[in-house]
Amino acid sequence: MKKVLAIDFGASSGRAMIGNFDGSRITLEEIHRFSNDPVIVGDTMYWDVLRLFHEIKQSLIKSKSYGKIESLGIDTWGVDFGLLDKNGRLLENPVHYRDARTKGLAEKSFETIPKEEFYKVTGNQFMDINTAFQLMSIVKERPELIERADKMLMMPNLFTYFLTGEKVTERSIASTSQLYDQTTKNWAFDIAQKLGIKSSLFTNIVPSGSVIGTLSKQIREELDIGDMKVIAVCGHDTQAAMAAVPANQKDFAFLSCGTWSLLGTELDEPVLDESSLRLNVTNEVGYGGKTSFLKNIIGLWLIQESRRQWQREGKDYSFAQLEDMARKAEPFKCFIDPDDELFIPSGNIPKRVREYCQRTEQYVPVTDGEVMRCIYESLAMKYRSAIEELEICTKKKYNILYMIGGGTKDKFLSQLTASACGIRVSSGPVEATALGNIIVQLLSSRDIPDIESARKIIANSEQIFTFEPENADEWENQFMRFYNIITKR
């Protein structure tokens, strides 16, 4: 039995999972789970990175009781980073992508680099949160910090640096930065220079599955733990999840459903034309150098943040209760655009849903269940819109959507997605990101020969549910209403 350790960070929580591989099936054991809570100091939102590294250490300590662990891999959210000085010390806690420091900087960058040129090089969906614009804000507002910085490490590679002392950047996480050149497969040095970002910040880019090194002597002695390889898995959690899509065909659409919803497809080459620019579709790099062509959509954040607001009000709903409340509410009363900037910051999402509906002259939801129904149906409609945009750009028709990640626990959302999109939904695995992390480690060690075999193993290892579209005519009519609302707001 081969054992590897996956450490998977989401935007609100993290966990450590041991993957047990017997040659034909993978079984998972969760050995540690912890919250990932941002900390606001003054007017800045930070990641509590030292606390998170402490949780990695706790994961390693707990793994000792499970026998020999061959390797570990770390995946995280995209775009965020830490800055190191010339002695390798972290200069400050990484700033959270939801911090307000980057507002308007994507648009500002077009004064220096024409939007078409920028997209043709990097192929990324333009979002103020992207690494390029975070660095722009530091160059503009805190030049003394960027002067002291010697190297930039994206979040998964910051953690692997803490474990090994090796400074590298894994390719999938680099491709989230809007500073990765889709043609040269290296950093977009010309883009960085035009934005005032010094090229010396960048470290070598390594392919997914590369061995970074082993646990440092200091870590082994501190934790009283044996040697363990550290693998550069697909460091961006979306690409880890994409590696675990249990697809058995070349052309498929997938929806990685978590705090963010990432809806896309896997291609051999990036799409960098006028259509993908106009529709703001992103090109990232997945396992094996494949292109992950996808849309970033605000996802379960709307439900998670609504739940937090209701908890502050003394209503401690479980996620299962919220799903049930949405099921019982009357359908199609109102819609929101989940990607409206109104919903990006943390805070009172239910209040903002009502404000949006009032502003767009719709029915304003009264009950908490009506708010939830509005969010659920709006997400499903947004997924349909994204699939149509993918089909325009790729000139392909998708007849199945592989829905993966934590959102697949919610069977109501899976059914609404099938009905809204008018296609079959294959729902599962729930633990797609951890599984993808694990299979990249097993691919690295040659225990699994190729990604096609890995996906078959996952399909045989996990329970997958299928949902067929319902009430096609009604959903078609309501989609046109949804589209008119979000395009005329």
Buried (B, 14 or more C-beta within 10 A) or exposed (E): EBBBBBBBBBBBBBBBBBBBBEEEEBEBEEBBEBEBEBEEEEEBBBBBBEBBBEBBBBBBBBBEEEEEBBBBBBBBBBBBBBBBEEEEEBBBBBBBBBBEBBBEBBEBBEEEBEEEEBBBBBBBBBBBBBBBBBBBBBBBEEEEEBEBBBBBBBBBBBBBBBBBBBBBBBBBBBBBBBBBBBEEBEBBBBBBEBBBBBEEBBBEBBBBBBBBBBBBEEBBEEBEBEEBBBBBBBBBBBBBBBBBBBBEEEBBBBBBBBBBBBBBBBBEEBBBEEEBBEBBBBBBBBBBEBBBBBBBBBBBBBBBBBBBBBEEEEEEBEBEBBBBBBBEBEBBBBBBBBBBEBBBBBEBBBEBBBBBBEEBEBBBBEEBBBBBBBBBBBBBBBBBBBBBBBBBBBEBEBEBBBBBBBBBBBEBBBBBBBBBBBBBBBBBBBBBBBBBBBBBBBBBBEBBEEBEEBBBBBBEBBEBEEBEBEEEEEBEEBBEBBBEBBEEE
